[in-house]
Amino acid sequence: MTTQNETKLKKLSKLLQLNNILTSKLLDEIGVSRHLRQYYQKSGWLEPIGRGAYKSPGDPIAWHTGINALQEQLDFKGHVGGLTALTLHGFSHYFRLSKESLHLFLPHQTRIPKWFKDYNWEVDLFPKSTSFLPESIGIKEMEIKGVKVMVSTPERAIFETLFLAPQHIDLVECYQILEGLVNLKPRLLSQLLTNCNSIKVKRLFLYMAEKANHQWFQFIDTSKFDIGVGDRMTTKNGVYISKYQIIIPKDLAEL
């Protein structure tokens, strides 16, 4: 092996020591060609996890490592949000007996690479393409077991959770989660309410926030936000809330 290839192997080994997933794009950037990748695989230095991504042979990898590779190496614009983000922030309400879900929120026309979709991360992958909130508000870097991942703040995550309700998440669970969100930032919530283009989400959030009566709610000027006109129905044969023009499940209204 030439000295140049030895240098590439040392650089590769250093990257793999971080329990990284290395994409073909990154390997190309450090000079590890397809031919050299095949040689490293045969030599037991690289293990493919699908077309276009590799790891150190035998090393366990988790979904947050995969998300980090997408975001850091492939300029992936999606982020971890909704219930997954709330769980990471410590706000999950129910102990779920089913497999953990990974909620990914993606701007329209953002594709998830096949190697990520096909790999068994031991979670149920739940991607959602939507532009109901701008990507510039309420997303921050979070460290998960030493790996950096872009994740929704609790303020944005509860909006994303309501966006998926009631089709994918029960509204009573949404409210019970919101009841535990005692330290939300009013300024960020106001930004989200101003820029949210889902009337349903804004009405549900304001109704639940008022019902929960958290201290932060008194610092939100609800008169500033456009909540549209006309009724919104989240369930059949529910209870009508005239202030917010929504029909909600009876069990939520009675909480």
N, C-alpha and C positions, 0 to 999 in steps of 0.2 A: 504493500500500500504506500502511496506517495505521501510525502510530508504534508502536502495540501489536504489530502483526504484524511490524514490523521488529525489535522486541525479541525476539520469539519466534524469528525467523530467526537472530538473533545467538546466542541460547542454543542453538539447534539446531546451528549451525555449530561452536560450542565443543565440544559433545558429540561431534560427528562427527570432530573433529580428533583424538580419542583412538582412532581406528579402532574405534569402538564399533559394536555392533549395537543399534539402538534399537527396543524393542518398542512396540506400540500402547499398552500400559499406561503406559509412561513418557511417551510423547508426549501422551497424555491428561492426565497429571499436570502437564506444563509448558504445557498450554493449546493444544497443536497438535491441532485437531479433525480428523475424517476428511476434511472438505471442504478444510481447509488442507493436509492431507497430499497430497491429490490435486493441489492446485495446485503444491506443492513438487515432486512427481514430474514434472509437465508442464514445470516450469521447470528441471529437471535438478539439483535440490538433494537429492533423496531417491531411492533405488532400492529397491524391495521385493525381499526374498529369499524371499518366501512370504507367506501371509496372516498378518499380525500382527507382522511384523518388517521392519526397513529398515536400509540402510547408505548410506554416501556413494557416489555413482555412480563406478564404476571402481575402487574400493578393494578390494584383496584381503582376504579374511577367512579365519580358520582356526577349527578346531573349538573351541579354548580360548576364543576370543572369543565363540562361541555359548554355551558353558557358562557363561561369566561373565554373559552377559545373562540366562540362565535363573536363575542363583543370585542375582544382585544385583537384578534388576528384577521377577522373577516369583516370588520366594521358593521356588524349586525346591529340594526337599530331597535330590535325588539327588547323588551325588558320583562323581568319577573314581576307579576302584579297580582291583584285580586286576593283571593284567600291564601295563596301561597305566600305573598308578601306579608299579609297580616299574621300568618303563622310564624314567619321568620322574625317578625317584630314582637312576637309573644302574645298575640291577641286572638288566637283561635279559640272558639267557644266550645265546640263539641270534640270529644275524643272519637276520631273516625276509625271504625273497624276496617273499612275498606282501604285499598292501596292509596298512598299519598298522591295528591294531584299536583301537577306542575302547570300553573296558569301563566302562559306567555301572552303578552299583549304586543301586537305588531302593527306598525303603520301599513296601510294598504300597499299591496304589491311587494311586500317583504316576504322572501322565501326562506324557509328553514331547510338547510342542507339535508340530503337524504341520509347521510351517515348519522346525523343527530336524531332524525325521526325514527330510524330503524333500530338504533342501539337500545338494548334493554337497560334503562336507567332505574328500573324498579319503581317507577312512578307512572301514573296515567298522565300522558301529555295532553294538555288542553290549550291549543293555540287559538287566539282570537284576533282577527284583523279588524281594526276599527280606528277611526279618527275622531271619536267623540270628545277626546281631550287632546290638547297639543302635547307633543313629546317634551316640550321645554319646561313643563311645570310638574313638580312633585315626584321627580325621579332622582335617586341619589345612589352613590356607590356604597355598597355594603360588603363587609368581609364575612365570608362563610367558611369556617374551618381553614382560614388562611388564604382563601381565594376571593378575589374581588369580582363582584357581580353588580350590575345595575338593577336596582329594585325600587318599586314604588314606595313612597313614604306611606305611613298609615293613613294620612289624609286622602291621598290619591287612591290608595288600595280599597278604601271603603266605597268610593265612587265606582271603581271598577267592579267591585262585588255587586253593587246595586245594578250596574249595567247588565250583569248576567242573570239577575233575578227577574221574575220567579222561575224562568225556564230551567235554569241550571242550579240555582241556589235558592233555598227557601227564604221567604221574606222574614219569617219569625227568627230564623238564625241570623239574618243580616241585622235585625234590630238588637238581638242579644249580643252580637259582636260590638255594635255601635255603643251599647250601654257600657262596655268596658273601655271605650276610648275616651278617657277622662282628661287627657293632656294634649288634645289636638291644637294646632296653631290656627287661630282665627284668621290671620292674614292670608295664610296659604289656602285655607278653606274658601275665603272670599275670592281669591284668584281662580280657584277651581270652579266655583259657582259662576263666575263671570264668563269663563272660557268654555264651559261645558255646553255641548250642543245637543245633549239629550234632555228633553223636557221631563221625561219619566224619572231620570236619575235625580235631577234637581228637586223635583217635587217630593220624591221618596226621602231624599236626604233631609230636606227641611222639615218634613213631617216627623221623621224619626228623631232628628236632633232636638226639635221642640219637645217631643214626648219624653226623651231621655233627660231633658233639663240639665245638661251639663253646664258648668260655669262658663266655658268658652262660647256657648251659644249666644249669650247676652252681648258679646262683642261683634256679632255678625249683623249687619244692617240688611235684613231680608228684603226691604223695599227696593234695593238696588238691582235685584236680579230678575231677569225676564224668565217667567215660568210658563209663558205661552198662554193659549186660550183653548177652551174645550176640555172635556173630561178625558182622563186616562184610566183604563181599566187594567188592573194587574191580576184580577181573578173574577170568575163569574159568581154571581149571588153573594157578593161581599158587602162591605160597609162603605158608604160614601162619605168621604172627608171633604166637606164643602170648601174649607179654607184653601186646600191644595188641589181641589178638583180631581181627586183620585179615588178609585174603588179598590179597597185593600181586603185581604182575608179577615174574616171575623175574629180568628184567634189572635191576629196581630192587633186589631183594634181593642181587644179586651185585655191586653197585657197592661 
